[in-house]
Amino acid sequence: MTPLVEFTPPIKRDTQCRTSLRIVRPLWLIAPYAALAIIVACLSKSYFTWPDEADYYNLAYNLIHFHVYSSDGVSLTAFRPPGYTFFLSIMFYISSNIAFLHFANFSLWLCSAYLTFRISQMLYGNFAGAISLLWTLVYALGLYTSMFLLPQTLAGTLFLSSLYVHLKVSQWGAGWRVLEGLLFGILILTVPMYLFALPFLVVLVGTESEKAWRALLILIWIALPLGMWTIRNYSDFHRFVFIATQGGHELLVGNSPNTTAN
């Protein structure tokens, strides 16, 4: 009589290969652009091209070294929304070199491209993800903006991060609504125009969730960073300045035929 031998089923190598390819494929797609990022780091300008860059740099510098939100280190201001300034101030702990900051901003563009790929892949499949990644990377305006110290690249990354978390909440758990709310709140503090998207987000969360009060929960976490900034402005200026005050300057400059980029 033949003795029984314990049988171990073979490992399904095809499954492992497919899992590995699913992880490695987007990395291969981004690899050429990672090499481009290194080249951009070497070629990054060590000076400012636009006046806005100098404004954000000075705000971050004074925030780090003098602990005041000020363009000149003396007079307090709320002229610029604080989101991008806070990002630059974090980068200052690594380096305040202008070329490095340009590279950091360019890296955000790569993050946006990857998030676009992942979100499109989740919603519409691998082919749509690859197309969206390619489209993001060849979009000239996004690439151009990413090479300067301007807040639009950070805003794009924050928006896509918030959307990615939103799509993953059902898998990760409702507690991730906290992160989604904070990301969207910081997004509004970076580019205030996203404030107009807030009602649609609240309605979306309310209709998707079985418990409607979760829409109120995310609204609270969005309001947290906005409220902290508003309290700071009231403490310093004794008036309510919700996000930023530009006194109509940008509207005047943008619509006057007699003004230039300077």
Secondary structure, DSSP 4 states (H G I P E B T S, - for coil): -PPP----PPP-HHHHHHHHHHHHHHHHHHHHHHHHHHHHHHH--SS-SSHHHHHHHHHHHHHHHTSS-BSSSSSB--SS-SHHHHHHHHHHTT---HHHHHHHHHHHHHHHHHHHHHHHHHHH-HHHHHHHHHHHHH-HHHHHHHTSS-THHHHHHHHHHHHHHHHHHHHH-GGGHHHHHHHHHHHHHH-GGGGGGHHHHHHHHHHHSSSTHHHHHHHHHHHHHHHHHHHHHHHHHSS--SS---TTHHHHHHH-TT----
